[in-house]
Amino acid sequence: MKSKFGAIMLWVAMLFGLAGPAQVTGQALSAFAGSTPLGAYESEYDRLAYLTSLDKTAPVEGVEGRLLSRVFEKPAGKSNLEIFRSYENELTAGGFTVHLATQLDSAKSFRVKQLNDPPNTPSFGERTYARPGGQGRVGMLDLAFIVGSSDHYLIASRTAGGEERWVAILLSRSRPFYMVEELTIDVMETGTVTLNIEAMRSEIELSGKIAVYDIRFATGSAVIEPESADALAVIAAYLNETPGGYYIVGHTDDTGSLAANMQLSDARAAAVKQALVDKHGVNAGRLETRGVGPLAPVSTNKGDAGRALNRRVEIVQRLQ
């Protein structure tokens, strides 16, 4: 199957000969210098399960998107700790947030095994890790020595350049193998106005409401940012050409407390109403505001992309 992953794999192959430690690049992580590539698995859409805590009661989290997972044999004379620190340092320097970076004793390694337990993720044994040059596949036993017997684990993420990117590193305790997993999610583009009056007419006629992402607020604030002016003008034009009443409903993601998010979403809805009334002459009596905080998500709150979709203002037709 031809895809952008094919280009990535070709590009990654050139990285294997680089001198120095692992490096963060715009496309894929390099291998630790001197490592031998054993195999790679790629999928246009897959799930990356990850841990944020070693507490056995903590849930296994997950993100979904384009996945590139590679297995390497580390260079002779290099410790797991050196490889682990190299990736940790390079990811941090590259602007990633490290959610968990830990050395695992035998008592804690069971947590990494849970990453391989459905429904957390499809079993690693079900993946085909193709060896370089089409020389077969990495054996299930080798994969088990990484996932089932890890002594170092790292998970990190970064949102930049229009995408959300996750990286997981696992190093085997009992074999000189390690795994690098990278998952990429396209993030909704910001800074452009996509709302137009034709879209409002069509969507409200079809669904009775429209979700607006072009009204933006300062973080944790109900102050409307200046770049929201065009979207407010479109909403006002639609309201001024149609009769009847409307609800303005504020939505937040699930970051922070429920009470704070309910208050914030209510204040943001009120701010939108005030802007429509004061700057565009919309009749205040036609508009009623409510904030529902994180109670009506349209996506998961576990990643930046999903949280961006949940932060929105909805214009909802009101029957009178």
Helices and strands as residue ranges (DSSP letters): H 4-15, E 36-50, E 61-73, H 80-93, E 97-103, H 110-113, G 114-116, G 124-126, G 132-134, H 140-147, E 150-160, E 163-172, E 177-186, H 197-207, E 209-212, G 226-228, H 229-241, E 245-251, H 258-280, G 284-286, E 287-291, H 304-310, E 312-318
